Amino acid sequence: MDERVRLTAWVRGRVQGVGFRWWVRSRALELGLTGSASNLVDGRVEVIAEGPRKACEELLDLLRGGSTPGRVTGVAERWAEPRDGLQGFIER
């Protein structure tokens, strides 16, 4: 069984107002992840995803992959133990 993890990723670039959070939500749900995608006041988007490590790694690869809405110029990540209790995947 794949280890469950929590991924927090901060995505910078032109990622607000371009459908980026909706795109992240769609990819995360396809991968069976729970969590959220939120606009930050500094223009970044914070992505929190919980689920199997492999699925979280796939989401991270997609965030960096170049086929996102807008233009991603960088992604910082942090891995942690899952907190659980998340249901679905929401945009904030």
MODELLER restraints for C-alpha pairs under 7 A, 6 or more apart:
rsr = mdl.restraints
at = mdl.atoms
rsr.add(forms.Gaussian(group=physical.xy_distance, feature=features.Distance(at['CA:2:A'], at['CA:52:A']), mean=5.42, stdev=0.5))
rsr.add(forms.Gaussian(group=physical.xy_distance, feature=features.Distance(at['CA:2:A'], at['CA:53:A']), mean=6.43, stdev=0.5))
rsr.add(forms.Gaussian(group=physical.xy_distance, feature=features.Distance(at['CA:3:A'], at['CA:52:A']), mean=5.53, stdev=0.5))
rsr.add(forms.Gaussian(group=physical.xy_distance, feature=features.Distance(at['CA:3:A'], at['CA:53:A']), mean=5.71, stdev=0.5))
rsr.add(forms.Gaussian(group=physical.xy_distance, feature=features.Distance(at['CA:4:A'], at['CA:51:A']), mean=5.03, stdev=0.5))
rsr.add(forms.Gaussian(group=physical.xy_distance, feature=features.Distance(at['CA:4:A'], at['CA:52:A']), mean=4.36, stdev=0.5))
rsr.add(forms.Gaussian(group=physical.xy_distance, feature=features.Distance(at['CA:4:A'], at['CA:53:A']), mean=5.67, stdev=0.5))
rsr.add(forms.Gaussian(group=physical.xy_distance, feature=features.Distance(at['CA:4:A'], at['CA:82:A']), mean=6.54, stdev=0.5))
rsr.add(forms.Gaussian(group=physical.xy_distance, feature=features.Distance(at['CA:5:A'], at['CA:50:A']), mean=5.67, stdev=0.5))
rsr.add(forms.Gaussian(group=physical.xy_distance, feature=features.Distance(at['CA:5:A'], at['CA:51:A']), mean=5.71, stdev=0.5))
rsr.add(forms.Gaussian(group=physical.xy_distance, feature=features.Distance(at['CA:5:A'], at['CA:52:A']), mean=6.16, stdev=0.5))
rsr.add(forms.Gaussian(group=physical.xy_distance, feature=features.Distance(at['CA:5:A'], at['CA:53:A']), mean=5.61, stdev=0.5))
rsr.add(forms.Gaussian(group=physical.xy_distance, feature=features.Distance(at['CA:5:A'], at['CA:80:A']), mean=6.07, stdev=0.5))
rsr.add(forms.Gaussian(group=physical.xy_distance, feature=features.Distance(at['CA:5:A'], at['CA:81:A']), mean=5.16, stdev=0.5))
rsr.add(forms.Gaussian(group=physical.xy_distance, feature=features.Distance(at['CA:5:A'], at['CA:82:A']), mean=4.88, stdev=0.5))
rsr.add(forms.Gaussian(group=physical.xy_distance, feature=features.Distance(at['CA:6:A'], at['CA:49:A']), mean=5.72, stdev=0.5))
rsr.add(forms.Gaussian(group=physical.xy_distance, feature=features.Distance(at['CA:6:A'], at['CA:50:A']), mean=4.43, stdev=0.5))
rsr.add(forms.Gaussian(group=physical.xy_distance, feature=features.Distance(at['CA:6:A'], at['CA:51:A']), mean=6.82, stdev=0.5))
rsr.add(forms.Gaussian(group=physical.xy_distance, feature=features.Distance(at['CA:6:A'], at['CA:79:A']), mean=5.80, stdev=0.5))
rsr.add(forms.Gaussian(group=physical.xy_distance, feature=features.Distance(at['CA:6:A'], at['CA:80:A']), mean=5.09, stdev=0.5))
rsr.add(forms.Gaussian(group=physical.xy_distance, feature=features.Distance(at['CA:6:A'], at['CA:81:A']), mean=5.60, stdev=0.5))
rsr.add(forms.Gaussian(group=physical.xy_distance, feature=features.Distance(at['CA:6:A'], at['CA:82:A']), mean=4.59, stdev=0.5))
rsr.add(forms.Gaussian(group=physical.xy_distance, feature=features.Distance(at['CA:7:A'], at['CA:48:A']), mean=5.69, stdev=0.5))
rsr.add(forms.Gaussian(group=physical.xy_distance, feature=features.Distance(at['CA:7:A'], at['CA:49:A']), mean=5.17, stdev=0.5))
rsr.add(forms.Gaussian(group=physical.xy_distance, feature=features.Distance(at['CA:7:A'], at['CA:50:A']), mean=6.28, stdev=0.5))
rsr.add(forms.Gaussian(group=physical.xy_distance, feature=features.Distance(at['CA:7:A'], at['CA:56:A']), mean=6.55, stdev=0.5))
rsr.add(forms.Gaussian(group=physical.xy_distance, feature=features.Distance(at['CA:7:A'], at['CA:77:A']), mean=6.98, stdev=0.5))
rsr.add(forms.Gaussian(group=physical.xy_distance, feature=features.Distance(at['CA:7:A'], at['CA:78:A']), mean=5.92, stdev=0.5))
rsr.add(forms.Gaussian(group=physical.xy_distance, feature=features.Distance(at['CA:7:A'], at['CA:79:A']), mean=4.90, stdev=0.5))
rsr.add(forms.Gaussian(group=physical.xy_distance, feature=features.Distance(at['CA:7:A'], at['CA:80:A']), mean=6.59, stdev=0.5))
rsr.add(forms.Gaussian(group=physical.xy_distance, feature=features.Distance(at['CA:8:A'], at['CA:47:A']), mean=5.61, stdev=0.5))
rsr.add(forms.Gaussian(group=physical.xy_distance, feature=features.Distance(at['CA:8:A'], at['CA:48:A']), mean=4.54, stdev=0.5))
rsr.add(forms.Gaussian(group=physical.xy_distance, feature=features.Distance(at['CA:8:A'], at['CA:49:A']), mean=6.54, stdev=0.5))
rsr.add(forms.Gaussian(group=physical.xy_distance, feature=features.Distance(at['CA:8:A'], at['CA:77:A']), mean=5.67, stdev=0.5))
rsr.add(forms.Gaussian(group=physical.xy_distance, feature=features.Distance(at['CA:8:A'], at['CA:78:A']), mean=5.19, stdev=0.5))
rsr.add(forms.Gaussian(group=physical.xy_distance, feature=features.Distance(at['CA:8:A'], at['CA:79:A']), mean=6.50, stdev=0.5))
rsr.add(forms.Gaussian(group=physical.xy_distance, feature=features.Distance(at['CA:9:A'], at['CA:46:A']), mean=5.76, stdev=0.5))
rsr.add(forms.Gaussian(group=physical.xy_distance, feature=features.Distance(at['CA:9:A'], at['CA:47:A']), mean=5.03, stdev=0.5))
rsr.add(forms.Gaussian(group=physical.xy_distance, feature=features.Distance(at['CA:9:A'], at['CA:48:A']), mean=6.52, stdev=0.5))
rsr.add(forms.Gaussian(group=physical.xy_distance, feature=features.Distance(at['CA:9:A'], at['CA:75:A']), mean=6.43, stdev=0.5))
rsr.add(forms.Gaussian(group=physical.xy_distance, feature=features.Distance(at['CA:9:A'], at['CA:76:A']), mean=5.56, stdev=0.5))
rsr.add(forms.Gaussian(group=physical.xy_distance, feature=features.Distance(at['CA:9:A'], at['CA:77:A']), mean=4.35, stdev=0.5))
rsr.add(forms.Gaussian(group=physical.xy_distance, feature=features.Distance(at['CA:9:A'], at['CA:78:A']), mean=6.44, stdev=0.5))
rsr.add(forms.Gaussian(group=physical.xy_distance, feature=features.Distance(at['CA:10:A'], at['CA:44:A']), mean=6.44, stdev=0.5))
rsr.add(forms.Gaussian(group=physical.xy_distance, feature=features.Distance(at['CA:10:A'], at['CA:45:A']), mean=5.77, stdev=0.5))
rsr.add(forms.Gaussian(group=physical.xy_distance, feature=features.Distance(at['CA:10:A'], at['CA:46:A']), mean=4.60, stdev=0.5))
rsr.add(forms.Gaussian(group=physical.xy_distance, feature=features.Distance(at['CA:10:A'], at['CA:47:A']), mean=6.32, stdev=0.5))
rsr.add(forms.Gaussian(group=physical.xy_distance, feature=features.Distance(at['CA:10:A'], at['CA:75:A']), mean=5.57, stdev=0.5))
rsr.add(forms.Gaussian(group=physical.xy_distance, feature=features.Distance(at['CA:10:A'], at['CA:76:A']), mean=5.20, stdev=0.5))
rsr.add(forms.Gaussian(group=physical.xy_distance, feature=features.Distance(at['CA:10:A'], at['CA:77:A']), mean=6.42, stdev=0.5))
rsr.add(forms.Gaussian(group=physical.xy_distance, feature=features.Distance(at['CA:11:A'], at['CA:44:A']), mean=5.45, stdev=0.5))
rsr.add(forms.Gaussian(group=physical.xy_distance, feature=features.Distance(at['CA:11:A'], at['CA:45:A']), mean=5.18, stdev=0.5))
rsr.add(forms.Gaussian(group=physical.xy_distance, feature=features.Distance(at['CA:11:A'], at['CA:46:A']), mean=6.37, stdev=0.5))
rsr.add(forms.Gaussian(group=physical.xy_distance, feature=features.Distance(at['CA:11:A'], at['CA:72:A']), mean=6.76, stdev=0.5))
rsr.add(forms.Gaussian(group=physical.xy_distance, feature=features.Distance(at['CA:11:A'], at['CA:74:A']), mean=5.98, stdev=0.5))
rsr.add(forms.Gaussian(group=physical.xy_distance, feature=features.Distance(at['CA:11:A'], at['CA:75:A']), mean=4.57, stdev=0.5))
rsr.add(forms.Gaussian(group=physical.xy_distance, feature=features.Distance(at['CA:11:A'], at['CA:76:A']), mean=6.69, stdev=0.5))
rsr.add(forms.Gaussian(group=physical.xy_distance, feature=features.Distance(at['CA:12:A'], at['CA:44:A']), mean=4.68, stdev=0.5))
rsr.add(forms.Gaussian(group=physical.xy_distance, feature=features.Distance(at['CA:12:A'], at['CA:45:A']), mean=6.74, stdev=0.5))
rsr.add(forms.Gaussian(group=physical.xy_distance, feature=features.Distance(at['CA:12:A'], at['CA:72:A']), mean=5.86, stdev=0.5))
rsr.add(forms.Gaussian(group=physical.xy_distance, feature=features.Distance(at['CA:12:A'], at['CA:73:A']), mean=5.72, stdev=0.5))
rsr.add(forms.Gaussian(group=physical.xy_distance, feature=features.Distance(at['CA:12:A'], at['CA:74:A']), mean=5.35, stdev=0.5))
rsr.add(forms.Gaussian(group=physical.xy_distance, feature=features.Distance(at['CA:12:A'], at['CA:75:A']), mean=6.34, stdev=0.5))
rsr.add(forms.Gaussian(group=physical.xy_distance, feature=features.Distance(at['CA:13:A'], at['CA:44:A']), mean=6.95, stdev=0.5))
rsr.add(forms.Gaussian(group=physical.xy_distance, feature=features.Distance(at['CA:13:A'], at['CA:71:A']), mean=5.60, stdev=0.5))
rsr.add(forms.Gaussian(group=physical.xy_distance, feature=features.Distance(at['CA:13:A'], at['CA:72:A']), mean=4.60, stdev=0.5))
rsr.add(forms.Gaussian(group=physical.xy_distance, feature=features.Distance(at['CA:13:A'], at['CA:73:A']), mean=4.76, stdev=0.5))
rsr.add(forms.Gaussian(group=physical.xy_distance, feature=features.Distance(at['CA:13:A'], at['CA:74:A']), mean=6.85, stdev=0.5))
rsr.add(forms.Gaussian(group=physical.xy_distance, feature=features.Distance(at['CA:14:A'], at['CA:70:A']), mean=5.26, stdev=0.5))
rsr.add(forms.Gaussian(group=physical.xy_distance, feature=features.Distance(at['CA:14:A'], at['CA:71:A']), mean=4.97, stdev=0.5))
rsr.add(forms.Gaussian(group=physical.xy_distance, feature=features.Distance(at['CA:14:A'], at['CA:72:A']), mean=6.32, stdev=0.5))
rsr.add(forms.Gaussian(group=physical.xy_distance, feature=features.Distance(at['CA:15:A'], at['CA:44:A']), mean=6.75, stdev=0.5))
rsr.add(forms.Gaussian(group=physical.xy_distance, feature=features.Distance(at['CA:15:A'], at['CA:45:A']), mean=6.76, stdev=0.5))
rsr.add(forms.Gaussian(group=physical.xy_distance, feature=features.Distance(at['CA:15:A'], at['CA:70:A']), mean=5.34, stdev=0.5))
rsr.add(forms.Gaussian(group=physical.xy_distance, feature=features.Distance(at['CA:15:A'], at['CA:71:A']), mean=6.32, stdev=0.5))
rsr.add(forms.Gaussian(group=physical.xy_distance, feature=features.Distance(at['CA:15:A'], at['CA:72:A']), mean=6.66, stdev=0.5))
rsr.add(forms.Gaussian(group=physical.xy_distance, feature=features.Distance(at['CA:16:A'], at['CA:39:A']), mean=6.82, stdev=0.5))
rsr.add(forms.Gaussian(group=physical.xy_distance, feature=features.Distance(at['CA:16:A'], at['CA:43:A']), mean=6.61, stdev=0.5))
rsr.add(forms.Gaussian(group=physical.xy_distance, feature=features.Distance(at['CA:18:A'], at['CA:69:A']), mean=5.98, stdev=0.5))
rsr.add(forms.Gaussian(group=physical.xy_distance, feature=features.Distance(at['CA:18:A'], at['CA:70:A']), mean=5.61, stdev=0.5))
rsr.add(forms.Gaussian(group=physical.xy_distance, feature=features.Distance(at['CA:19:A'], at['CA:69:A']), mean=6.19, stdev=0.5))
rsr.add(forms.Gaussian(group=physical.xy_distance, feature=features.Distance(at['CA:20:A'], at['CA:68:A']), mean=6.82, stdev=0.5))
rsr.add(forms.Gaussian(group=physical.xy_distance, feature=features.Distance(at['CA:20:A'], at['CA:69:A']), mean=5.31, stdev=0.5))
rsr.add(forms.Gaussian(group=physical.xy_distance, feature=features.Distance(at['CA:20:A'], at['CA:70:A']), mean=6.88, stdev=0.5))
rsr.add(forms.Gaussian(group=physical.xy_distance, feature=features.Distance(at['CA:21:A'], at['CA:37:A']), mean=5.54, stdev=0.5))
rsr.add(forms.Gaussian(group=physical.xy_distance, feature=features.Distance(at['CA:21:A'], at['CA:91:A']), mean=6.11, stdev=0.5))
rsr.add(forms.Gaussian(group=physical.xy_distance, feature=features.Distance(at['CA:22:A'], at['CA:91:A']), mean=6.91, stdev=0.5))
rsr.add(forms.Gaussian(group=physical.xy_distance, feature=features.Distance(at['CA:24:A'], at['CA:37:A']), mean=6.99, stdev=0.5))
rsr.add(forms.Gaussian(group=physical.xy_distance, feature=features.Distance(at['CA:25:A'], at['CA:89:A']), mean=5.99, stdev=0.5))
rsr.add(forms.Gaussian(group=physical.xy_distance, feature=features.Distance(at['CA:25:A'], at['CA:90:A']), mean=6.77, stdev=0.5))
rsr.add(forms.Gaussian(group=physical.xy_distance, feature=features.Distance(at['CA:28:A'], at['CA:59:A']), mean=6.62, stdev=0.5))
rsr.add(forms.Gaussian(group=physical.xy_distance, feature=features.Distance(at['CA:29:A'], at['CA:89:A']), mean=6.80, stdev=0.5))
rsr.add(forms.Gaussian(group=physical.xy_distance, feature=features.Distance(at['CA:31:A'], at['CA:55:A']), mean=5.75, stdev=0.5))
rsr.add(forms.Gaussian(group=physical.xy_distance, feature=features.Distance(at['CA:33:A'], at['CA:49:A']), mean=6.05, stdev=0.5))
rsr.add(forms.Gaussian(group=physical.xy_distance, feature=features.Distance(at['CA:33:A'], at['CA:50:A']), mean=5.62, stdev=0.5))
rsr.add(forms.Gaussian(group=physical.xy_distance, feature=features.Distance(at['CA:33:A'], at['CA:51:A']), mean=5.16, stdev=0.5))
rsr.add(forms.Gaussian(group=physical.xy_distance, feature=features.Distance(at['CA:34:A'], at['CA:49:A']), mean=5.56, stdev=0.5))
rsr.add(forms.Gaussian(group=physical.xy_distance, feature=features.Distance(at['CA:34:A'], at['CA:50:A']), mean=5.32, stdev=0.5))
rsr.add(forms.Gaussian(group=physical.xy_distance, feature=features.Distance(at['CA:34:A'], at['CA:51:A']), mean=6.74, stdev=0.5))
rsr.add(forms.Gaussian(group=physical.xy_distance, feature=features.Distance(at['CA:34:A'], at['CA:86:A']), mean=5.97, stdev=0.5))
rsr.add(forms.Gaussian(group=physical.xy_distance, feature=features.Distance(at['CA:34:A'], at['CA:87:A']), mean=5.83, stdev=0.5))
rsr.add(forms.Gaussian(group=physical.xy_distance, feature=features.Distance(at['CA:34:A'], at['CA:88:A']), mean=4.96, stdev=0.5))
rsr.add(forms.Gaussian(group=physical.xy_distance, feature=features.Distance(at['CA:34:A'], at['CA:89:A']), mean=4.90, stdev=0.5))
rsr.add(forms.Gaussian(group=physical.xy_distance, feature=features.Distance(at['CA:35:A'], at['CA:48:A']), mean=5.16, stdev=0.5))
rsr.add(forms.Gaussian(group=physical.xy_distance, feature=features.Distance(at['CA:35:A'], at['CA:49:A']), mean=4.53, stdev=0.5))
rsr.add(forms.Gaussian(group=physical.xy_distance, feature=features.Distance(at['CA:35:A'], at['CA:50:A']), mean=6.13, stdev=0.5))
rsr.add(forms.Gaussian(group=physical.xy_distance, feature=features.Distance(at['CA:35:A'], at['CA:86:A']), mean=6.02, stdev=0.5))
rsr.add(forms.Gaussian(group=physical.xy_distance, feature=features.Distance(at['CA:35:A'], at['CA:88:A']), mean=6.51, stdev=0.5))
rsr.add(forms.Gaussian(group=physical.xy_distance, feature=features.Distance(at['CA:35:A'], at['CA:89:A']), mean=4.64, stdev=0.5))
rsr.add(forms.Gaussian(group=physical.xy_distance, feature=features.Distance(at['CA:35:A'], at['CA:90:A']), mean=6.48, stdev=0.5))
rsr.add(forms.Gaussian(group=physical.xy_distance, feature=features.Distance(at['CA:36:A'], at['CA:47:A']), mean=5.83, stdev=0.5))
rsr.add(forms.Gaussian(group=physical.xy_distance, feature=features.Distance(at['CA:36:A'], at['CA:48:A']), mean=5.27, stdev=0.5))
rsr.add(forms.Gaussian(group=physical.xy_distance, feature=features.Distance(at['CA:36:A'], at['CA:49:A']), mean=6.66, stdev=0.5))
rsr.add(forms.Gaussian(group=physical.xy_distance, feature=features.Distance(at['CA:36:A'], at['CA:89:A']), mean=5.15, stdev=0.5))
rsr.add(forms.Gaussian(group=physical.xy_distance, feature=features.Distance(at['CA:36:A'], at['CA:90:A']), mean=4.63, stdev=0.5))
rsr.add(forms.Gaussian(group=physical.xy_distance, feature=features.Distance(at['CA:36:A'], at['CA:91:A']), mean=5.63, stdev=0.5))
rsr.add(forms.Gaussian(group=physical.xy_distance, feature=features.Distance(at['CA:37:A'], at['CA:45:A']), mean=6.59, stdev=0.5))
rsr.add(forms.Gaussian(group=physical.xy_distance, feature=features.Distance(at['CA:37:A'], at['CA:46:A']), mean=5.64, stdev=0.5))
rsr.add(forms.Gaussian(group=physical.xy_distance, feature=features.Distance(at['CA:37:A'], at['CA:47:A']), mean=4.46, stdev=0.5))
rsr.add(forms.Gaussian(group=physical.xy_distance, feature=features.Distance(at['CA:37:A'], at['CA:48:A']), mean=6.45, stdev=0.5))
rsr.add(forms.Gaussian(group=physical.xy_distance, feature=features.Distance(at['CA:37:A'], at['CA:90:A']), mean=6.47, stdev=0.5))
rsr.add(forms.Gaussian(group=physical.xy_distance, feature=features.Distance(at['CA:37:A'], at['CA:91:A']), mean=4.97, stdev=0.5))
rsr.add(forms.Gaussian(group=physical.xy_distance, feature=features.Distance(at['CA:37:A'], at['CA:92:A']), mean=6.16, stdev=0.5))
rsr.add(forms.Gaussian(group=physical.xy_distance, feature=features.Distance(at['CA:38:A'], at['CA:45:A']), mean=5.45, stdev=0.5))
rsr.add(forms.Gaussian(group=physical.xy_distance, feature=features.Distance(at['CA:38:A'], at['CA:46:A']), mean=5.19, stdev=0.5))
rsr.add(forms.Gaussian(group=physical.xy_distance, feature=features.Distance(at['CA:38:A'], at['CA:47:A']), mean=6.54, stdev=0.5))
rsr.add(forms.Gaussian(group=physical.xy_distance, feature=features.Distance(at['CA:38:A'], at['CA:91:A']), mean=5.91, stdev=0.5))
rsr.add(forms.Gaussian(group=physical.xy_distance, feature=features.Distance(at['CA:38:A'], at['CA:92:A']), mean=4.56, stdev=0.5))
rsr.add(forms.Gaussian(group=physical.xy_distance, feature=features.Distance(at['CA:39:A'], at['CA:45:A']), mean=4.60, stdev=0.5))
rsr.add(forms.Gaussian(group=physical.xy_distance, feature=features.Distance(at['CA:39:A'], at['CA:46:A']), mean=6.46, stdev=0.5))
rsr.add(forms.Gaussian(group=physical.xy_distance, feature=features.Distance(at['CA:39:A'], at['CA:92:A']), mean=6.67, stdev=0.5))
rsr.add(forms.Gaussian(group=physical.xy_distance, feature=features.Distance(at['CA:40:A'], at['CA:46:A']), mean=6.82, stdev=0.5))
rsr.add(forms.Gaussian(group=physical.xy_distance, feature=features.Distance(at['CA:49:A'], at['CA:56:A']), mean=6.74, stdev=0.5))
rsr.add(forms.Gaussian(group=physical.xy_distance, feature=features.Distance(at['CA:50:A'], at['CA:82:A']), mean=6.13, stdev=0.5))
rsr.add(forms.Gaussian(group=physical.xy_distance, feature=features.Distance(at['CA:64:A'], at['CA:75:A']), mean=6.82, stdev=0.5))
